[in-house]
Amino acid sequence: MDEPQVIRSRAPLRLSFGGGGTDVAPYCDERGGVILSASINRYAYVTIVLRADRRLRVASLDYDESIELELDGDWPSDNRFDLVLGVLRRFRERIPCGADIYTHVECPPGSGLGASSTLVVAAIGAVDRWLGIGLDRYETARLAFDIERKDLGIRGGKQDQFAASFGGVNYLELREGRVLVNPLRIPDEWLAELEYSLLLVYTGTSRHSSRIIEDQIANFEGRVTESVGAMDETKALAVEMKNALLIGDVAGMGRILDRAWAVKKRMSQYISNEHIDSIYSAARQAGALGGKVSGAGGGGFMFFVTEFDRQHAVAEALKNAGAEIVDFGFVKWGMQTWIP
């Protein structure tokens, strides 16, 4: 091997507009779930550099940490690299040689943008390209879900893997273990208007979604009336939000988001906190039509829909409340791989 062969992949992070929480079993399996989401121009990257020996090195460029393994040796668990190692274990018998594998994610952990699942999708894409297996987008998403939820035992829903694999604006329907991805054909000018009307902010705090999800599951399994009712309402509001988007009613989406955020907080006591509530209140008082935490809740990123002539006031209020404005844009593609 004279020159190292390099394989690179990336998968987009996402904003989850509606239906969040209804993609988590057992709710989605028993009552059906729906998700409205869109991919954004922030990514999880994986780079594979092939080696001439039988060693594997997995390195995080974000944290300057790495782990080295023998391809034919024992692979101990390492929480820092469990996501990538989970992917490698699924393909271990097919891996022909050693490699250096680098990861980079364009957001902090616990962001609410689906970073963990997106990294798994990117890793599957890179390894799939390396080994020439030829997985389609559904197979990639399903495998990512199985690795996270079954192999690694990480609690969570099903939306992030499909959002990262497919990309674009999607309406997901979930029932009895199946996920149907419905790509929405939104005119470019309507999507541009939504993008212009949105403010994405980082709350300054991250969170562990598993605690929120476990509480939500317990509430559903215990048939806690308020929580189950909130999930049903969240699903109905996601349908309303999709319909508003399909006719270009961005302001209507914002008002539905405001209703949906109030409902979502009833799913679990951990979804919001004093800091998040203060940020939301500041945005609404400054003129935001509505917004929510992206993801399970508890911290990470939030986004708000504003009228164009109130955006500057809302942005200033958010900064004063301790939130950081983050630039973003929508993207139409999902996971990609290439040879640089």
C-alpha positions in Angstrom: 0.0 0.0 0.0 2.0 2.9 -1.3 -0.5 5.7 -0.6 -3.2 5.6 2.1 -6.7 5.4 0.7 -9.0 7.9 2.3 -12.8 7.6 2.6 -15.0 10.4 4.0 -18.6 10.7 4.9 -20.9 13.3 6.4 -24.5 13.3 7.5 -26.6 16.4 8.4 -28.0 17.4 11.8 -31.6 18.3 12.0 -34.3 20.5 13.5 -37.3 18.7 14.8 -40.4 20.9 14.4 -43.2 18.7 15.4 -44.1 15.3 16.9 -41.0 14.9 19.0 -41.5 12.1 21.6 -44.1 10.3 19.6 -41.2 8.4 17.8 -40.3 6.7 21.1 -41.5 3.1 21.8 -43.8 1.9 23.1 -46.0 4.9 22.2 -45.2 4.8 18.5 -45.8 1.1 18.3 -49.1 1.2 20.1 -50.6 4.5 19.0 -48.5 5.6 16.0 -46.2 8.5 15.9 -45.4 11.3 13.4 -42.4 13.6 13.1 -41.9 16.8 11.0 -38.2 17.6 10.7 -35.6 19.3 8.4 -31.9 18.8 7.9 -29.5 21.7 8.4 -26.0 22.6 7.2 -24.2 21.3 10.3 -22.8 17.8 10.0 -21.2 14.8 11.6 -18.1 13.8 9.7 -16.2 10.5 9.6 -12.9 9.9 7.8 -11.3 6.5 7.3 -7.6 6.3 6.4 -6.6 2.7 5.5 -3.5 1.2 7.1 -1.2 -1.6 6.0 -1.4 -3.4 9.4 -4.2 -4.9 11.5 -4.6 -2.0 13.9 -7.6 0.2 14.3 -7.4 3.7 15.8 -10.5 5.8 16.5 -9.9 9.4 17.2 -12.2 12.3 18.0 -11.0 15.6 16.4 -13.4 17.5 18.7 -11.8 16.3 21.9 -8.3 15.3 20.8 -8.8 11.8 22.2 -8.3 8.4 20.7 -8.4 4.6 21.3 -6.3 1.9 19.6 -7.4 -1.7 19.1 -6.1 -4.8 17.3 -8.5 -5.9 14.6 -8.1 -9.5 15.7 -7.9 -8.8 19.5 -10.4 -8.0 22.3 -12.4 -4.8 22.0 -13.2 -3.4 25.4 -16.1 -1.1 25.9 -15.2 2.6 25.8 -18.0 5.1 26.4 -16.2 7.8 24.5 -16.1 5.8 21.3 -19.0 3.4 21.8 -21.0 4.8 18.8 -18.2 4.2 16.3 -17.1 0.9 17.9 -20.7 -0.2 17.7 -20.7 0.3 13.9 -17.3 -1.4 13.5 -18.5 -4.4 15.5 -21.4 -4.9 13.1 -19.0 -5.1 10.2 -16.0 -6.7 12.0 -15.9 -10.0 10.1 -15.8 -8.1 6.8 -13.0 -5.6 7.7 -9.9 -6.5 5.7 -7.2 -4.3 7.2 -6.5 -1.7 9.9 -7.6 1.9 9.6 -7.4 5.3 11.3 -11.0 6.6 11.8 -11.5 10.2 12.7 -14.8 11.8 13.8 -15.9 15.4 13.9 -19.3 16.8 14.8 -20.3 20.4 14.3 -22.2 20.8 17.6 -21.6 20.1 21.2 -22.9 16.9 22.8 -26.4 17.0 24.2 -27.4 19.6 21.6 -30.8 18.3 20.7 -29.9 18.3 17.0 -29.6 14.5 16.8 -25.8 14.5 16.9 -25.3 10.9 18.2 -27.5 9.2 15.7 -26.1 11.4 12.9 -22.6 10.3 13.8 -23.7 6.7 13.7 -25.2 7.2 10.2 -22.1 8.9 9.0 -19.9 6.0 10.4 -22.1 3.4 8.7 -21.9 5.4 5.4 -18.1 5.5 5.5 -17.7 1.8 6.4 -20.3 0.9 3.8 -18.3 2.8 1.1 -15.1 1.2 2.3 -16.5 -2.4 2.2 -18.6 -1.9 -0.9 -21.8 -3.3 0.7 -24.3 -0.9 -0.9 -26.8 -0.2 1.9 -29.8 2.0 0.8 -31.0 4.9 3.0 -33.7 2.8 4.8 -31.2 0.1 5.6 -28.6 2.6 6.8 -31.2 4.3 9.1 -32.5 1.0 10.5 -29.0 -0.3 11.2 -28.1 2.9 13.0 -31.2 2.5 15.1 -30.4 -1.1 15.9 -26.8 -0.2 16.9 -27.8 2.6 19.2 -30.9 1.2 20.8 -30.3 -2.6 20.8 -26.5 -3.1 20.7 -25.6 -0.2 22.9 -28.8 0.1 24.9 -29.1 3.9 24.4 -32.7 5.0 25.1 -34.3 7.2 22.4 -36.6 7.5 19.4 -36.4 6.7 15.8 -36.5 10.0 14.0 -32.8 11.1 14.1 -31.4 8.1 12.1 -33.9 8.6 9.3 -33.4 12.4 9.2 -29.7 12.0 8.9 -29.8 9.2 6.3 -32.5 10.8 4.0 -32.0 14.6 4.6 -34.3 17.3 3.4 -37.7 18.1 4.9 -39.5 14.9 5.9 -42.7 13.8 7.5 -42.2 10.5 9.2 -44.9 8.1 10.1 -44.1 5.4 12.7 -46.2 2.4 13.7 -45.6 -1.1 14.9 -41.8 -0.9 14.4 -42.0 0.5 10.9 -40.9 4.0 9.7 -42.2 5.5 6.5 -40.3 8.6 5.2 -42.4 11.0 3.3 -40.2 13.7 1.7 -42.1 17.0 1.5 -41.9 18.9 -1.7 -41.7 22.4 -0.3 -41.1 25.2 -2.9 -37.7 26.8 -2.5 -39.2 30.2 -1.8 -41.3 28.9 1.1 -38.3 27.1 2.5 -36.3 30.3 2.2 -39.0 32.2 4.0 -39.0 29.6 6.8 -35.2 29.8 7.1 -35.3 33.6 7.2 -38.0 33.5 9.8 -36.1 31.2 12.2 -33.7 32.1 14.9 -31.6 29.1 16.1 -29.9 29.6 19.5 -27.7 27.6 21.9 -28.9 27.7 25.5 -25.4 27.3 26.8 -26.2 24.0 28.5 -26.3 20.5 27.3 -28.4 17.6 28.5 -28.7 13.8 28.7 -31.8 12.9 26.7 -32.0 9.4 28.2 -33.4 10.7 31.6 -36.1 12.6 29.8 -37.0 9.7 27.5 -37.1 7.2 30.5 -39.5 9.5 32.3 -41.6 9.9 29.3 -41.7 6.1 28.7 -42.6 5.5 32.4 -45.4 8.1 32.1 -46.8 6.4 29.1 -46.5 2.8 30.5 -48.0 4.0 33.7 -50.8 5.6 31.7 -50.4 9.0 33.3 -53.3 10.8 31.8 -51.7 14.2 31.4 -48.5 12.7 29.7 -50.4 10.4 27.4 -52.8 13.2 26.4 -49.8 15.4 25.7 -48.3 12.9 23.3 -51.6 12.6 21.5 -51.9 16.4 21.2 -48.3 16.6 20.1 -49.0 14.2 17.2 -52.1 16.2 16.1 -50.2 19.5 16.2 -47.4 18.0 14.1 -50.0 17.3 11.4 -51.3 20.9 11.7 -47.7 22.1 11.3 -47.1 20.0 8.3 -50.2 21.3 6.7 -49.2 24.9 7.4 -45.8 24.3 5.8 -47.3 22.7 2.7 -49.2 26.0 2.0 -46.3 28.2 2.9 -47.9 29.6 6.1 -44.7 30.2 8.1 -46.5 32.5 10.6 -49.0 29.8 11.2 -46.2 27.3 11.9 -44.9 29.7 14.5 -48.2 29.9 16.3 -48.6 26.2 16.2 -45.1 25.8 17.7 -46.1 28.0 20.6 -49.0 25.7 21.3 -46.9 22.6 20.8 -44.2 23.7 23.2 -46.8 24.2 26.0 -48.1 20.7 25.3 -44.7 19.1 25.1 -43.7 20.2 28.6 -46.5 18.1 29.9 -44.8 14.9 28.7 -42.1 15.0 31.3 -41.1 17.2 34.2 -37.5 17.3 32.8 -38.3 18.8 29.4 -38.0 22.4 30.6 -36.3 24.2 33.4 -36.0 27.8 34.8 -33.3 28.7 32.3 -35.2 27.4 29.2 -38.4 29.0 30.4 -36.7 32.4 30.9 -35.3 32.2 27.3 -38.6 31.3 25.9 -40.4 34.0 27.8 -37.9 36.6 26.7 -38.3 35.6 23.0 -42.1 35.7 23.2 -42.2 39.1 25.0 -40.0 40.5 22.2 -42.4 39.3 19.5 -41.5 35.7 18.6 -44.5 33.8 17.3 -43.4 30.5 18.9 -40.6 28.1 19.3 -39.3 25.1 21.2 -36.3 23.1 22.3 -34.9 21.0 19.5 -34.8 17.4 20.6 -35.9 15.8 23.9 -35.6 18.9 25.9 -33.7 20.0 29.0 -31.1 22.1 27.2 -29.1 22.3 24.0 -30.5 24.3 21.1 -33.8 26.1 20.8 -35.4 27.8 17.8 -38.0 30.5 17.3 -40.2 31.7 14.4 -40.4 35.5 14.1 -41.9 38.1 11.9 -39.2 39.7 9.8 -39.6 43.1 11.4 -39.3 41.7 14.9 -36.3 39.4 14.3 -33.8 42.0 15.5 -35.7 42.6 18.7 -36.1 38.9 19.4 -32.4 38.3 18.7 -31.4 41.0 21.2 -33.8 39.6 23.8 -32.4 36.1 23.4 -28.8 37.4 23.8 -29.7 39.3 26.9 -31.3 36.0 28.3 -28.0 34.2 27.9 -28.6 32.4 24.5 -26.2 32.4 21.6 -27.5 33.1 18.1 -26.2 30.4 15.7 -26.2 30.7 11.9 -27.7 27.8 9.9 -29.4 26.9 6.6 -31.5 24.1 5.4 -30.1 21.4 3.1 -31.8 18.9 0.8 -29.4 16.0 0.9 -28.8 13.3 3.5 -25.7 11.2 4.3 -23.0 11.5 1.6 -19.7 9.6 1.1 -16.8 10.4 -1.2 -13.1 9.7 -1.9 -11.1 13.0 -1.4 
